[in-house]
């Protein structure tokens, strides 16, 4: 995500983290920040949306972000193998710690799929 947006957003909002939301069909990708409360004076180019929540199956990757494609593919394979029913909603990559403050091998990414 863009450092410019993060700095502008954090001027009037408490940024708690970052996440990506995506759907496989049709392919949709959205990147965003997790805020402590409703957004105040958003910078141009950003919009606020309250996350509705729900039940998710979660997989955790500890390590560098370049491992995400392989980890995500493995998680998708496990979901298919276990025949876990998913609902039509966004899957999530939640970046649980700050890459600017965390060693690469200690980065935690939660890969989550919406359970039906």
Secondary structure as the mmCIF struct_conf table of DSSP 4:
data_model
#
loop_
_struct_conf.conf_type_id
_struct_conf.id
_struct_conf.beg_label_comp_id
_struct_conf.beg_label_asym_id
_struct_conf.beg_label_seq_id
_struct_conf.end_label_comp_id
_struct_conf.end_label_asym_id
_struct_conf.end_label_seq_id
HELX_RH_AL_P HELX_RH_AL_P1 UNK A 3 UNK A 10
TURN_TY1_P TURN_TY1_P1 UNK A 11 UNK A 12
BEND BEND1 UNK A 13 UNK A 13
STRN STRN1 UNK A 15 UNK A 24
TURN_TY1_P TURN_TY1_P2 UNK A 25 UNK A 26
STRN STRN2 UNK A 27 UNK A 35
BEND BEND2 UNK A 36 UNK A 38
BEND BEND3 UNK A 41 UNK A 41
HELX_LH_PP_P HELX_LH_PP_P1 UNK A 42 UNK A 43
TURN_TY1_P TURN_TY1_P3 UNK A 44 UNK A 45
STRN STRN3 UNK A 56 UNK A 62
BEND BEND4 UNK A 63 UNK A 63
HELX_RH_3T_P HELX_RH_3T_P1 UNK A 65 UNK A 67
HELX_RH_AL_P HELX_RH_AL_P2 UNK A 68 UNK A 81
TURN_TY1_P TURN_TY1_P4 UNK A 82 UNK A 83
STRN STRN4 UNK A 86 UNK A 86
BEND BEND5 UNK A 88 UNK A 89
STRN STRN5 UNK A 91 UNK A 95
BEND BEND6 UNK A 97 UNK A 97
TURN_TY1_P TURN_TY1_P5 UNK A 99 UNK A 101
BEND BEND7 UNK A 102 UNK A 102
HELX_RH_3T_P HELX_RH_3T_P2 UNK A 104 UNK A 106
STRN STRN6 UNK A 108 UNK A 114
STRN STRN7 UNK A 115 UNK A 115
#
